[in-house]
């Protein structure tokens, strides 16, 4: 009888171990796994990250860890705040992570970002990367976007009803669309290649910075909340010959 109990106990133990292994998340990039463990996610100290452990994490920062791949991140189903500064990530796929609010990926090598289904996004910051285009439309909670020092040629941030701040300076943009994002208060598109902008729909704008573009035409008439308007042309002065400032009753700083 004792032998039966012993064998049964061994079988149950082996089944338990197998179950734990089956729940362990696969991280193709060992540096990402090591950074996650260093962040304290491995609560049972078995050297792996179980799905149950990942699901409890709300904030995860894995900065300056030599990471090249974020595969495995989608197992962090409760994640709200994610930072991965100063790594070597090229593709950011966070699609379907509906609890995610904050994404900070400064100073990587990002050429592609996927955020579809991240319905609670509040802020996205991807400065100092290699993005050539950026499309983030129809996010109901989105408030701020920072994609400075990239290689953007076009950007679409339209139909984001709570979007207030957009900073995309020092890129190569010839096209920018924010139609329907009517709560915009701050817009910085300096050091791009934009030739024409009509900002009249954004009646809440307080600061517009368009330093060193190729502007030939800009329409800001009637923007009564506008306090700062900077369209200085340093490299190619003289392209913009006229700006109609009628209705800009609160303008305090005006350069062109």
N, C-alpha and C positions, 0 to 999 in steps of 0.2 A: 504493500500500500504506500509506504514511504517513497518507493521508487517512482510510483505513478505521480505522486505529488511533486517530486523533484522534476520529473520530465515535463509535467504540465507547467510548472513555474518557469522552466527554461524556455518553453515554447512561447509563453506569454511575454517573457522578457524580450525574446527575439522579435516577436510581433511588434512590441512597443518600440524597439530600436528601429525596425523597418519603417514604422509609421513616422517617426521623427525624421528619418532620412528622406522619406517621401515628401515631407513638408519643407525641407530645406530649399532655399532659393538658389538658383544657379546664377552666378555672376561671371560672365565670360572674361571680364577684366578683373584680375586679382587685386589690382590697386583700388578699384571701387569697393570690392568686398572688404579689403583691409581698412579702408577709410570708414566704412559703415560700422565695422566692429569697433574701431577706435572711438567712434562717436557714442558707444555705449549701448548699441541696439541688441547685441548678443547677451541678453539678460540671463540665460542659463549657462553661459560660458562654455559652450560645446564647440566653439570655433566655427559655427555656421549661423546663418540667419534663417530662422523659421518664418513661414508666412504669418503665423500668429504674432510673432515679435514685430515684424514689419508693419502689420496692420495697426499697431498701437502708436506708431510714431507720428507726431504732428509737425515736428520741426527737425530738419536734417541739413547740416552743413558739412560738406566734404571738400574743403578748399585746399588748393596747393598740394595735391596728392598724386600727381602724375596720371590722372584718370584719362583714358581715351574712349571709353564706352560707358554709357549709363544704363545699359540693358540690365533689367532686374528691378528698376525703380518703380515700375507699375505695380509691383507687389505691395508697395507702401500706400495702401488704399485710403488711409486716413490722413495722408500728408497734406499739410496746409502751407508750409513755408520751406522752400528748397533752395539752397545755395551751393554752387559748385565753382567758385572763383578760381582763377589761375590754374586751370588744368589744360588738357589737350583734346577736349571733346569736339568732335566734328558734327555729329548729328544729335539733336535733342528731340526725342520722341516722348511726349508726355500726354498723348491723346487719351481722352477718357478719364483722366484723373480729376473727377468732379469736385473734390474737396480742396484742390490746390488754389491758393490765393496769391502767393508771392513766389516769383521765379527770378533768381539772381545768378546769371552766368557770365560775369565779367571776365575778360581776358582768357578766352579759350581760342579755338580754331573753328568755330561754328559756321557751317555753310547751310545748314538746314534745321528748321525748328518746326515741330508739329504740336499744336496746342488745341486742336479740335476736341470739343467735348469737355474742356476745362471751364465749366460754366460759371465758376465762382472766382475766376481770376480778378485780382485787384491791381496788381503791379507786375510788370515784366521789365527786367533790366538786362540787356545783353550787350553792353558796351565792349569795345575792343575785340571784335570778332571779324568774320569774313563773309557775312551775309550780303548777298547781292540784291535780294528782294525781301519784302516783309509784308505779310497779309494777316491782319488781326481784326476781323470784322464781326459785329453782332455779339459782342460780349457785354452782357447787361450790367456787370459789376465792375468792369475795368475802369480804373481811375488814372493810372499813369503808365506811360511807355517811355523807356530810355533805350535807344539803339544808336548811340554815338560811336564815332570812330570805327565804322564798318566800311563796306563797299557797296552800299545800297544804291541802286539805280532807280528803283521805284518803291513806293510804300502805299499801302491801303489800310487805313484805320477807320473806315467809315462805319456808321451805324452802331457806335458804342455810346449809349445814352448817358453814362456817368463819366465819360472820359474828360479829364480836366487838363492834364499835362502831357505834352508830346515833345520829346527832345530827340532829334535825329541829326545833330550837327556833325560836320566833318565826314560827309559821305560823297556820293557822286550822283545824287538824285536829279532826274529830269522830270519825274512824275510824282505827285503827292496828292492823295485823296483822303479827305476826312469828312465827306458829306454825311450829314445826319448826326454827327457827334457834336451836338449843339451846346454842350456844357463846357467846351474848351475855354480855359482861362489863360493858359501859357503855351506858346508855340515857339520852339527854337529849331530852325532849319538852316542855320548858318553854315557857310562853307559847303555848299552844294552847287548844282548846275541848273537850278530852277529859273525859268524865263518868265513865267506868268503865274499869278495867284489871285484868286478872287475869294476874299475872306468875309464877305458881307454877311453870310448866314450865321457866323459865330459871334453873336452879339454879346457874349460874356467875356470875350477876350480882354485881358488886361496887359499882356506882354507878348509882343511879336518880335522875334529876332531873326533876321534874314541876311546877316552880314556875308559879304563876298559870294553872292550868287551871280547869275547872269540875267538878273531881272530887267525886263523891258516894260513890264506892266504889272501893277498891283492895285487891287481895289479894296479899300478899307473904309469907304464912306459909311457914315452912320454908326460906327462902332463907338458908342458913347462911353463905354467902360474902359476903353483902351488908354493905358498910362504910358506904355513904352513901345516905341516903334523904331527899330533900327534896321535900316536897309543899306548901310554903308557898303560901298563898292571900293575895295582897295586895289585888287589886282587888275580889274577891268572897269575903271570908273567911266561914267558918261553914258552907259547904256540906258539907264532909267532917267528920263528927262523931266518927268512930272509925277507928282502924287497929290491926289485930291484928299485933303484932310478935313473936309466939311463934316460936321457932326462929331468930331473928336474932341468933345468939350473937356475931357479929363486928361488929355495928353500932357505928360510932364517931361518925357525924354523923346526927342525926335531927331534921328540922324539918317541922312542919305546923301 
